[in-house]
Amino acid sequence: MAASVHAVYFSPTGSSRTIAQQAASVLAQNLSLTHAEDWDWTFPEGRVAAYNVGAGDVLAFAFPVYSGRVPQLLLEPLERLAGQGAHVVPLAVYGNRHYDDALLEAVELFYTRQFSILAAGAFVAEHSYTSKVGAGRPDTQDMAALADFARKAAIRIAQGPGARVSVPGNRPYKALSPAADIRPKTLAGCTGCGLCASVCPVRVINEDAPSQTAPGCIRCCACVKICPEQARIFDDPLVNKVVGMLETNCLARREPETFFAD
């Protein structure tokens, strides 16, 4: 089977999908490979599907940073991948605060699965909690930077094997807080259209009664952003505290950061 490039992403609000697809397209063009089907890990069926990685394949893997880490629900599908020396370009997507240990964690997860990691990057998207932080991103400037990065990544991949890319981060990784049962509230304006249920990556919103949300919400805010009536909100002291911190400290524009192996 001919080698190909895949966009791989977990993307509840769409930013990681945009970044993965753009990176995959540029990588494929510059490596003269086929841009094959996406591997969409946003929903449970995508995360449990079987994926075969060829030794010559290239994955553009984009994911949102959650609490400075790789989203924990991606660990299982990652564990089932066998790299066989294939290349992966990890892309951490974060809401203009910082990506902490997430990019390092992604690099090391793929390295243990026998992937070659010669390039990696961190790119900014609008924060899922508040549109005031990272507003409108990734924007035209971000996408141009991403395309330039992917072209350089293709050159580095074409040069052949090398040491694993070095990226910022700490070991042990940033500790995760115990899971809290925080769910979005549904306001009186809800029409029951069900759009929120259709985009929930953990399927905890009742399709027949969308105002009902079961335990297990990961606070990705996909349901909040898609609601045409603005009838889904998070109104919890913990979330409100985080939003206040972000809107106070994280409005200054951060730029993409990219890394290449020697």
LINFEN-V330118 format. One record per backbone hydrogen bond with DSSP energy under -1.0 kcal/mol. CO is the residue of the C=O (numbers start at 1). NH is the residue of the N-H. Records with the same first field share a line. If there is no record, write none. Layout:
# LINFEN-V330118
CO = NH ; NH
This chain:
# LINFEN-V330118
4 = 58
5 = 36
6 = 60
7 = 39
8 = 62
9 = 41
14 = 18
15 = 19
16 = 20
17 = 21
18 = 22
19 = 23
20 = 24
21 = 25
22 = 26
23 = 27
24 = 28
25 = 29
26 = 30
27 = 31
28 = 33
34 = 5 ; 36
39 = 9
43 = 46 ; 47
44 = 48
54 = 57
57 = 87
58 = 6
59 = 89
60 = 8
61 = 91
62 = 10
63 = 93
66 = 69
68 = 101
69 = 66
71 = 74
72 = 75
74 = 78
75 = 79
76 = 80
78 = 81
83 = 86
86 = 116
87 = 59
89 = 61
90 = 121
91 = 63
92 = 123
93 = 65
94 = 125
99 = 102
101 = 105
102 = 106
103 = 107
104 = 108
105 = 109
106 = 110
107 = 111
108 = 112
110 = 115
111 = 114
113 = 83
114 = 85
116 = 88
117 = 165
118 = 261
120 = 259
121 = 92
122 = 257
123 = 94
130 = 133
133 = 127
134 = 137
137 = 126
139 = 143
140 = 144
141 = 145
142 = 146
143 = 147
144 = 148
145 = 149
146 = 150
147 = 151
148 = 152
149 = 153
150 = 154
151 = 155
152 = 156
153 = 157
154 = 158
155 = 159
157 = 160
180 = 182
185 = 233
187 = 190
194 = 198
195 = 199
204 = 214
209 = 212
212 = 206
221 = 225
222 = 226
223 = 227
227 = 230
231 = 187
233 = 185
236 = 240
237 = 241
238 = 242
239 = 243
240 = 244
241 = 245
242 = 246
243 = 247
244 = 248
245 = 249
246 = 250
257 = 122
259 = 120
